[in-house]
Amino acid sequence: MGSEKAVCGSVAAPGSVPMGPPPWPTLSLSLITASGGCRQPKAGAGPWEPKEAEKHAPCPCEYLTLPPSPRSQSVSLVLLLPLLLPLGPTWHHATAQRCPQTCICDNVRRHVSCRHQNLTEVPNAIPELTQRLDLQGNMLKVISPAAFQDLPYLTHLDLRHCQVELVAEGSFRGLGRLLLLNLASNRLTMLPQEALDGLGSLRRLELEGNMLEELRPGTFGALGALATLNLAHNALVYLPAMAFQGLMRARWLQLSHNALSVLAPEALAGMPALRRLSLHHNELQAVPGVALSQAQGLVHLEMGHNPFTYVGEEDGLALPSLRELMLDHGALQALEPRAFARCPHLHTLDLRGNQLDTLPPLQGLGQLHRLRLQGNPLWCGCQARPLLEWLARTRVRSDGACRGPRHLRGEALDTLRPSDLRCPGDGAEDEEEELATMRPRAPLGVPKEDDGVAKPCPRACVCASESRHSGCEGQGLRAVPRGFPNDTQLLDLRQNHFPLVPRAAFPGLGHLVSLHLQHCGIAELEAGALVGLGSLIYLYLSDNQLSGLGAAALEGAPRLGYLYLERNRFRRVPGAALRALPSLFSLHLQDNAVDHLAPGDLAGVQALRWLYLSGNRITQVLPGALGPARELEKLHLDRNQLRKVPTGALEGLPALLELQLSGNPLRALHDGAFRPMGWSLQHLFLNSSGLEQISPGAFSGLGPRLQSLHLQKNQLQALPALPGLSQLELIDLSGNPFRCDCQLLPLHRWLTGLNLRVGATCAAPPRARGQRVKAAAAVFEACPGWAARKAKRTPGARRSPMKRRRWGADKVGLGAGGGGPWWVGEVPKPPG
């Protein structure tokens, strides 16, 4: 008697009722067991085994009678192949049809892009096997529970710029394969306790550019595989104990550009794998050594741009694995010799841009190789001899230059010998007098306070003697209070209401480093309002009613380095007032009403490095307007009304590294638009600028150093090849309606030679829509010269270099919160 084997599912046997093709991607088919039973696989289920009663029971299908054979199962499967083969085209057809109308589906790579479609919810009908989903630039606002439950194969999800205000608990449940979640540049103010549940495989989480004010312990508890967490550019002021509990594998934590002033002692507990911590651009008044020492594996620590004035052994910094410590551009005035003695493997110490006039030999740093001191007012008198002797003895490389005495002014520190410095008896008396005149004087008429006597503090304010912080935030004050402790270093007067800041408003505060006057309704600073603030480095006047500053309004604070004037009513740059600030490093004038830049606006700010003018009404930047700021490194002119690149004004800026022009109505770029900064510029932003045309020579001269070029979200249908940009590490062409015809062939060839993802896709002709320009070879095969070009190619064709390319979860792009391609910073696969 022949053996009987059953075939079940969508394949109809003779005489059975056809069941029709299944919906993609489910393929329901009974496999035949050696014992004669049926096996019905189910989506997500493990191997099926027949129950004892079913092993000899018939399947609910028609039978195929086969001759007996010891290899009956193999024969059965061979006989099934002709029945299975017709399913292929039907399944592929179902795949092609299942794609939301507002999206582009790449079924081969399993990518779906629904960028900038004004979507208010996650679209239906996204193919279930999708691995990468890009929803950037929509209006989702709320991510509802289980919003992605039908997409279990997702590995990359981009939700940037979606105006998200709330992530509900369980929003991402079912995404157990997700590796990258990008929620940057949204409006999140908090994360519910279980908002990130279900993301057990997540390697990278981008939360940059939100409005998070607090982190609750346990928020990240479900992210046991996370390697990189980016919380930069939020509004965090405090990190509680166990804030990052559960992040056992996290290697990089980014907390820069927040308002952090306090870290709980156990804020970083439970992060044994942490290797890099970014805390720069915060409000830390002292090195949080106790909290930092919880992360014993730290190798890189970035704490620049914080207003602490002193670092000593008592700060408790003990990091045995630390190799690189960044304390640049702060307010440091003194270091204790054993400040870093418990960091024995420290290799590089960056102290650039502080207020150090001297430095003692540093103890306990047997492996120190590099000491960066550039931008400090170093006094190369007798007291610097121990430093030079120590540098020579330990062979530590150093930079920096002498501010004085006169005969050594401008001399590089590493060219001096101890014998070059004069000491008493060598005619150094005049030098000591010169040094005394250059140091800030203590405020006059300030009585000394005896130890143990309670220090004064104005009513309705809090004065913490240990941290030397004083504050009256949100107390409804109608005038600037007086009577703060003389040693106050940070004064917080935010969210009060005093339209006028009078002359000498802060008497007795000669040690003040950071002054916060945001949201106070200030309309005027009287002349001399800052008199006596000789140590002031940070002045925050954001979100007030200022429309101008008098010539003497900022006098009395000669060391001011950071001036924040965002969201006021300025119609032009207050150039006359800025002349009183010879040390100004960073000027913030975003979101005002400035309509042009003219010569004289920046006179006297020779030390300026960063200029932020985003979100104004600037229509022109006249030649010579930026000339005085020859050391300028960052220039942000985005979101203005510029109709052409201000090429003439960019002359004479040899140090410019970053130029932001995005969000201006440029429309076209002409030849030589950026030639003046060709030897310095590294990052150029031209996204969302309405660009329709770019001349072949628009970027001429930019080749040597340009690393990133942002051209996304424009109206480019064509773009010339850019072979001169040989050092690019990032180019973003996404969001442009490229017409993939023979005119675009040179760009296709150039992109093919780049080892970069560029995001360029074809919008026309219809047969090419959605294809990557880089990969659309079939579109260009009919173009003249295609065959000749193909014949010239060799297997060893040169590709653009990728310097210092790193593979792994810690790779970070130039700003997740920007408009970069949605795969920037993905977890890449190693080459090969």
LINKA-V188073 format. One record per backbone hydrogen bond with DSSP energy under -1.0 kcal/mol. CO is the residue of the C=O (numbers start at 1). NH is the residue of the N-H. E is the energy in kcal/mol with one decimal. If there is no record, write none. Layout:
BEGIN
<<CO/NH/E> <CO/NH/E>>
END
This chain:
BEGIN
<<3/66/-1.9> <5/64/-1.6> <8/30/-2.0> <13/16/-2.3> <23/26/-1.0> <28/10/-1.5> <31/39/-1.8> <33/36/-1.6> <37/33/-2.0> <39/31/-2.2> <42/45/-2.2> <51/54/-1.1> <59/61/-2.3> <64/5/-1.6> <69/72/-1.3> <71/75/-2.1> <72/76/-2.4> <73/77/-2.2> <74/78/-2.1> <75/79/-2.4> <76/80/-1.2> <77/81/-1.0> <80/83/-1.1> <80/84/-1.8> <81/85/-2.4> <84/87/-2.0> <85/88/-1.5> <87/91/-2.6> <88/92/-2.4> <89/93/-2.4> <90/94/-1.9> <91/95/-2.0> <92/96/-2.4> <93/97/-1.7> <94/98/-1.3> <97/99/-1.4> <100/103/-1.7> <104/113/-2.6> <106/110/-1.3> <106/111/-1.9> <110/131/-2.8> <110/132/-1.8> <111/106/-3.4> <112/134/-2.6> <113/104/-2.6> <119/139/-2.6> <127/130/-1.8> <131/155/-3.8> <131/156/-2.3> <132/112/-2.7> <133/158/-2.4> <134/114/-3.4> <136/116/-2.4> <140/142/-3.6> <141/165/-3.6> <141/166/-1.8> <143/168/-2.3> <144/147/-1.3> <146/149/-1.4> <148/151/-2.0> <151/154/-1.5> <155/179/-3.0> <155/180/-2.2> <156/133/-2.5> <157/182/-2.5> <158/135/-2.6> <160/137/-2.4> <162/141/-1.8> <164/187/-2.4> <166/143/-2.5> <168/171/-1.7> <170/146/-2.1> <170/173/-1.2> <172/175/-1.8> <175/178/-1.3> <179/203/-2.3> <179/204/-2.2> <180/157/-2.4> <181/206/-2.6> <182/159/-3.1> <184/161/-1.4> <188/211/-2.4> <189/213/-1.6> <192/195/-1.6> <194/170/-1.9> <194/197/-1.2> <196/199/-1.0> <199/202/-1.2> <203/227/-2.9> <203/228/-2.0> <204/181/-2.2> <205/230/-2.4> <206/183/-2.9> <208/185/-2.9> <212/235/-2.1> <216/219/-2.2> <218/221/-1.5> <220/223/-1.8> <223/226/-1.4> <227/251/-3.0> <227/252/-2.0> <228/205/-2.3> <229/254/-2.7> <230/207/-2.5> <232/209/-1.9> <236/259/-2.4> <237/261/-2.0> <237/262/-1.1> <239/264/-2.6> <240/243/-1.2> <242/245/-1.5> <244/247/-1.9> <246/248/-1.9> <251/275/-2.2> <251/276/-2.4> <252/229/-2.3> <253/278/-2.5> <254/231/-2.9> <256/233/-1.8> <260/283/-2.1> <262/239/-1.6> <264/267/-2.4> <266/242/-2.6> <266/269/-1.1> <271/274/-1.5> <275/299/-2.8> <275/300/-2.6> <276/253/-2.2> <277/302/-2.7> <278/255/-2.8> <280/257/-1.8> <287/289/-2.6> <288/292/-2.5> <289/293/-2.2> <291/294/-1.4> <292/295/-1.9> <294/296/-1.3> <295/298/-1.9> <299/323/-2.6> <299/324/-2.4> <300/277/-2.2> <301/326/-2.9> <302/279/-3.5> <304/281/-1.8> <308/331/-1.1> <309/333/-3.2> <309/334/-1.4> <311/336/-2.5> <312/315/-1.7> <313/316/-1.7> <319/322/-1.4> <323/347/-2.5> <323/348/-2.4> <324/301/-2.4> <325/350/-2.7> <326/303/-2.9> <328/305/-2.7> <332/355/-2.1> <334/311/-1.3> <336/339/-2.3> <337/363/-2.5> <338/341/-1.3> <340/343/-1.8> <343/346/-1.8> <347/369/-2.8> <347/370/-2.2> <348/325/-2.5> <349/372/-2.6> <350/327/-2.9> <352/329/-3.8> <357/379/-3.2> <365/368/-1.5> <369/397/-2.5> <370/349/-2.5> <371/399/-1.1> <372/351/-2.5> <373/376/-1.3> <374/353/-2.3> <376/378/-2.0> <378/403/-3.6> <378/404/-1.1> <379/381/-1.4> <381/384/-1.8> <382/385/-2.0> <384/388/-2.2> <385/389/-2.6> <386/390/-2.2> <387/391/-2.7> <388/392/-2.3> <389/393/-2.3> <390/394/-2.6> <391/395/-1.1> <391/396/-1.2> <397/371/-3.2> <400/413/-2.9> <402/410/-3.3> <404/380/-3.0> <405/408/-2.0> <408/411/-2.4> <411/402/-2.4> <412/415/-1.7> <413/416/-1.4> <417/420/-2.4> <418/421/-1.5> <423/426/-3.1> <428/432/-1.6> <429/433/-1.7> <430/434/-2.1> <431/435/-2.5> <432/436/-2.2> <433/437/-1.6> <434/438/-1.1> <435/439/-1.4> <450/453/-1.7> <458/461/-1.6> <462/471/-2.5> <464/468/-1.4> <464/469/-1.2> <468/489/-3.0> <468/490/-1.6> <469/464/-3.1> <470/492/-2.5> <471/462/-2.7> <472/475/-1.1> <477/497/-2.6> <485/488/-1.7> <489/513/-2.6> <489/514/-2.4> <490/470/-2.7> <491/516/-2.7> <492/472/-3.1> <494/474/-2.6> <499/523/-2.8> <499/524/-1.7> <501/526/-2.5> <506/509/-1.2> <509/512/-1.5> <513/537/-2.6> <513/538/-2.6> <514/491/-2.4> <515/540/-2.6> <516/493/-2.4> <518/495/-2.1> <520/498/-1.7> <522/545/-2.3> <524/501/-2.1> <526/529/-1.7> <528/504/-2.5> <528/531/-1.6> <529/505/-1.2> <530/533/-2.0> <532/534/-1.2> <533/536/-1.2> <537/561/-1.9> <537/562/-2.5> <538/515/-2.3> <539/564/-2.5> <540/517/-2.4> <542/519/-1.4> <546/569/-3.2> <550/553/-1.6> <552/528/-2.5> <557/560/-1.8> <561/585/-2.5> <561/586/-2.5> <562/539/-2.3> <563/588/-2.6> <564/541/-2.6> <566/543/-2.4> <570/593/-2.4> <571/595/-1.4> <573/575/-2.6> <574/578/-1.6> <577/580/-1.5> <578/581/-2.1> <581/584/-1.5> <585/609/-2.8> <585/610/-2.3> <586/563/-2.4> <587/612/-2.6> <588/565/-2.8> <590/567/-2.4> <594/617/-2.4> <595/619/-2.5> <597/622/-2.5> <598/601/-2.1> <602/605/-1.7> <605/608/-2.0> <609/633/-3.3> <609/634/-2.3> <610/587/-2.4> <611/636/-2.5> <612/589/-2.7> <614/591/-2.8> <618/641/-2.1> <620/597/-1.7> <622/625/-2.3> <626/629/-1.4> <628/630/-1.5> <629/632/-1.7> <633/657/-2.5> <633/658/-2.3> <634/611/-2.2> <635/660/-2.6> <636/613/-2.6> <638/615/-2.0> <645/647/-2.6> <646/650/-1.1> <648/651/-1.0> <653/656/-1.4> <657/682/-2.7> <657/683/-2.3> <658/635/-2.2> <659/685/-2.4> <660/637/-2.7> <662/639/-2.4> <664/666/-2.1> <666/668/-2.6> <667/692/-3.8> <667/693/-1.7> <669/695/-2.5> <670/673/-1.4> <672/675/-1.2> <674/677/-1.1> <675/678/-1.7> <677/680/-1.4> <677/681/-2.3> <682/707/-2.8> <682/708/-2.0> <683/659/-2.4> <684/710/-2.4> <685/661/-2.4> <687/663/-1.6> <689/667/-1.7> <691/715/-2.2> <693/669/-1.6> <695/698/-2.0> <697/672/-2.6> <697/700/-1.4> <699/702/-2.1> <702/706/-1.3> <707/729/-3.4> <707/730/-1.8> <708/684/-2.1> <709/732/-2.2> <710/686/-2.6> <712/688/-2.0> <717/739/-2.5> <722/725/-1.9> <724/726/-1.8> <730/709/-2.0> <732/711/-2.4> <734/713/-2.1> <736/738/-1.7> <738/763/-3.2> <738/764/-1.4> <739/741/-1.9> <741/744/-1.8> <742/745/-1.3> <744/748/-2.3> <745/749/-2.6> <746/750/-2.3> <747/751/-3.0> <748/752/-2.2> <749/753/-1.1> <751/754/-1.5> <753/800/-1.5> <758/733/-3.3> <760/773/-2.0> <762/770/-2.9> <764/740/-3.2> <765/768/-1.9> <768/771/-2.3> <771/762/-3.0> <772/776/-1.2> <775/777/-1.8> <780/783/-1.7> <783/786/-1.9> <785/789/-2.1> <786/790/-2.5> <787/791/-2.0> <788/792/-1.2> <794/797/-1.7> <802/805/-1.2> <808/811/-1.4> <815/818/-1.8> <821/824/-1.8> <823/826/-2.2> <826/828/-1.1>>
END
